[in-house]
Amino acid sequence: MILTIVEGFDRIEKKLDRMNRLKDCLDGDTLLDNCDLANLLGVTQRTLARYREKGLIRYYHMDKNGKNYYRSSEIQEFLKQRGKKKE
């Protein structure tokens, strides 16, 4: 029973680490992974894939682990552009 509780805490700890993870990048910027960005924007990971396919957001693909990362400053710029109304 204690082993089950410890395993549960390990799973929770991993989830919290993933949710709170912000990796240092160039110039003090931070990197967000797909999960972080989807949660931040309130969209699905499939929507992020569509944004990438359409070239709406810039991303960095890491061959080592196969993950995509996004610079927070570029996401802020994306949100500013999306918020502008067309005249």
Backbone as CSV, one residue per row, in Angstrom:
resi,resn,N_x,N_y,N_z,CA_x,CA_y,CA_z,C_x,C_y,C_z
1,MET,0.811,-1.189,0.000,0.000,0.000,0.000,0.859,1.259,0.000
2,ILE,1.912,1.252,0.770,2.814,2.401,0.812,3.473,2.597,-0.549
3,LEU,3.821,1.514,-1.202,4.431,1.582,-2.528,3.466,2.246,-3.523
4,THR,2.203,1.931,-3.448,1.195,2.531,-4.323,1.094,4.029,-4.083
5,ILE,1.139,4.435,-2.823,1.079,5.862,-2.482,2.306,6.589,-3.015
6,VAL,3.480,5.997,-2.841,4.719,6.604,-3.332,4.682,6.738,-4.848
7,GLU,4.209,5.713,-5.535,4.096,5.775,-6.993,3.126,6.878,-7.414
8,GLY,2.048,7.038,-6.665,1.094,8.111,-6.950,1.729,9.474,-6.787
9,PHE,2.517,9.654,-5.726,3.219,10.920,-5.528,4.220,11.180,-6.654
10,ASP,4.895,10.142,-7.108,5.841,10.289,-8.216,5.133,10.762,-9.480
11,ARG,3.971,10.187,-9.765,3.204,10.597,-10.946,2.757,12.052,-10.828
12,ILE,2.288,12.433,-9.658,1.842,13.810,-9.437,3.025,14.774,-9.575
13,GLU,4.165,14.395,-9.023,5.351,15.239,-9.103,5.771,15.451,-10.555
14,LYS,5.732,14.395,-11.350,6.085,14.516,-12.767,5.120,15.428,-13.494
15,LYS,3.832,15.321,-13.204,2.842,16.190,-13.838,3.058,17.645,-13.444
16,LEU,3.340,17.876,-12.163,3.581,19.248,-11.713,4.839,19.823,-12.351
17,ASP,5.880,19.025,-12.450,7.107,19.481,-13.099,6.832,19.868,-14.539
18,ARG,6.044,19.067,-15.222,5.727,19.350,-16.611,4.909,20.635,-16.744
19,MET,3.958,20.817,-15.836,3.116,22.006,-15.892,3.905,23.271,-15.578
20,ASN,4.839,23.181,-14.675,5.582,24.361,-14.227,6.894,24.581,-14.966
21,ARG,7.187,23.715,-15.919,8.482,23.771,-16.575,8.574,24.950,-17.534
22,LEU,9.571,25.749,-17.326,9.939,26.798,-18.259,11.447,26.712,-18.398
23,LYS,11.902,26.424,-19.577,13.328,26.245,-19.792,13.965,27.551,-20.243
24,ASP,15.162,27.823,-19.725,15.885,29.011,-20.153,16.286,28.870,-21.605
25,CYS,16.243,29.978,-22.288,16.598,30.014,-23.700,17.545,31.186,-23.906
26,LEU,17.753,31.584,-25.134,18.624,32.704,-25.446,18.054,34.005,-24.923
27,ASP,18.909,34.895,-24.498,18.533,36.240,-24.062,17.510,36.242,-22.937
28,GLY,17.528,35.263,-22.084,16.615,35.220,-20.957,15.186,34.852,-21.316
29,ASP,14.953,34.498,-22.573,13.625,34.069,-23.009,13.371,32.663,-22.462
30,THR,12.135,32.223,-22.513,11.808,30.883,-22.030,11.226,30.056,-23.165
31,LEU,11.319,28.750,-23.008,10.771,27.825,-23.996,9.563,27.114,-23.404
32,LEU,8.545,26.952,-24.218,7.346,26.211,-23.838,7.239,25.000,-24.745
33,ASP,6.818,23.871,-24.203,6.597,22.708,-25.067,5.137,22.695,-25.513
34,ASN,4.753,21.698,-26.305,3.384,21.627,-26.837,2.340,21.649,-25.734
35,CYS,2.564,20.869,-24.705,1.595,20.775,-23.614,1.455,22.120,-22.893
36,ASP,2.582,22.741,-22.578,2.562,24.040,-21.906,1.814,25.079,-22.733
37,LEU,2.128,25.137,-24.025,1.523,26.149,-24.883,0.039,25.891,-25.097
38,ALA,-0.342,24.641,-25.282,-1.758,24.317,-25.458,-2.553,24.732,-24.220
39,ASN,-2.012,24.460,-23.038,-2.683,24.864,-21.802,-2.748,26.380,-21.683
40,LEU,-1.674,27.049,-22.038,-1.619,28.504,-21.951,-2.638,29.158,-22.873
41,LEU,-2.737,28.664,-24.104,-3.635,29.263,-25.087,-5.060,28.732,-24.997
42,GLY,-5.245,27.638,-24.284,-6.569,27.039,-24.173,-7.018,26.372,-25.462
43,VAL,-6.057,25.767,-26.168,-6.350,25.062,-27.417,-5.825,23.634,-27.305
44,THR,-6.186,22.818,-28.286,-5.684,21.444,-28.307,-4.306,21.403,-28.964
45,GLN,-3.630,20.288,-28.777,-2.330,20.125,-29.426,-2.502,20.013,-30.935
46,ARG,-3.647,19.535,-31.383,-3.921,19.482,-32.828,-4.019,20.894,-33.399
47,THR,-4.614,21.818,-32.654,-4.679,23.208,-33.101,-3.278,23.793,-33.219
48,LEU,-2.408,23.472,-32.278,-1.018,23.929,-32.375,-0.366,23.376,-33.641
49,ALA,-0.643,22.120,-33.951,-0.096,21.522,-35.172,-0.587,22.278,-36.404
50,ARG,-1.846,22.680,-36.413,-2.379,23.466,-37.536,-1.689,24.821,-37.635
51,TYR,-1.469,25.461,-36.495,-0.750,26.741,-36.490,0.653,26.570,-37.090
52,ARG,1.318,25.472,-36.715,2.660,25.209,-37.263,2.592,24.966,-38.762
53,GLU,1.636,24.146,-39.198,1.505,23.815,-40.623,1.237,25.056,-41.470
54,LYS,0.449,25.982,-40.927,0.118,27.207,-41.650,1.192,28.286,-41.517
55,GLY,2.200,28.015,-40.692,3.274,28.986,-40.492,2.864,30.155,-39.610
56,LEU,1.829,29.970,-38.808,1.360,31.048,-37.944,2.229,31.244,-36.714
57,ILE,2.825,30.151,-36.225,3.716,30.251,-35.078,5.044,29.595,-35.424
58,ARG,6.087,30.200,-34.913,7.427,29.666,-35.122,7.710,28.653,-34.020
59,TYR,8.373,27.582,-34.384,8.697,26.554,-33.408,10.087,26.004,-33.678
60,TYR,10.605,25.312,-32.701,11.936,24.720,-32.774,11.786,23.239,-32.470
61,HIS,12.183,22.407,-33.417,12.056,20.962,-33.265,13.391,20.396,-32.784
62,MET,13.341,19.650,-31.714,14.540,19.035,-31.156,14.625,17.598,-31.635
63,ASP,15.611,17.311,-32.466,15.784,15.959,-32.984,16.100,14.953,-31.879
64,LYS,16.793,15.421,-30.860,17.219,14.523,-29.791,16.025,13.859,-29.098
65,ASN,14.999,14.670,-28.784,13.856,14.099,-28.077,12.566,14.164,-28.894
66,GLY,12.619,14.741,-30.085,11.465,14.788,-30.969,10.394,15.786,-30.572
67,LYS,10.682,16.650,-29.614,9.690,17.608,-29.139,9.804,18.935,-29.889
68,ASN,8.681,19.664,-29.875,8.647,21.024,-30.400,8.635,21.995,-29.233
69,TYR,9.364,23.089,-29.403,9.410,24.129,-28.387,9.104,25.467,-29.032
70,TYR,8.603,26.389,-28.209,8.209,27.708,-28.675,8.813,28.752,-27.729
71,ARG,9.352,29.830,-28.299,9.878,30.916,-27.471,8.712,31.765,-26.989
72,SER,8.711,32.080,-25.712,7.593,32.833,-25.149,7.451,34.211,-25.795
73,SER,8.559,34.850,-26.145,8.480,36.175,-26.778,7.816,36.088,-28.151
74,GLU,8.062,35.007,-28.885,7.435,34.839,-30.196,5.948,34.521,-30.059
75,ILE,5.578,33.825,-29.004,4.164,33.552,-28.763,3.448,34.841,-28.383
76,GLN,4.100,35.687,-27.604,3.502,36.982,-27.263,3.265,37.807,-28.521
77,GLU,4.214,37.803,-29.433,4.065,38.530,-30.698,2.928,37.930,-31.527
78,PHE,2.830,36.615,-31.569,1.741,35.936,-32.268,0.391,36.385,-31.715
79,LEU,0.280,36.450,-30.382,-0.974,36.858,-29.764,-1.306,38.316,-30.070
80,LYS,-0.281,39.161,-30.103,-0.510,40.568,-30.455,-1.017,40.689,-31.883
81,GLN,-0.420,39.935,-32.798,-0.830,39.965,-34.202,-2.257,39.442,-34.356
82,ARG,-2.591,38.393,-33.644,-3.934,37.799,-33.739,-4.988,38.725,-33.141
83,GLY,-4.566,39.581,-32.205,-5.504,40.474,-31.549,-5.819,41.725,-32.354
84,LYS,-5.019,42.018,-33.373,-5.251,43.214,-34.180,-6.436,43.009,-35.113
85,LYS,-7.256,44.037,-35.230,-8.404,43.965,-36.126,-7.999,44.467,-37.504
86,LYS,-8.504,43.780,-38.519,-8.238,44.183,-39.897,-9.157,45.336,-40.248
87,GLU,-8.605,46.295,-40.951,-9.418,47.449,-41.352,-9.847,47.339,-42.773
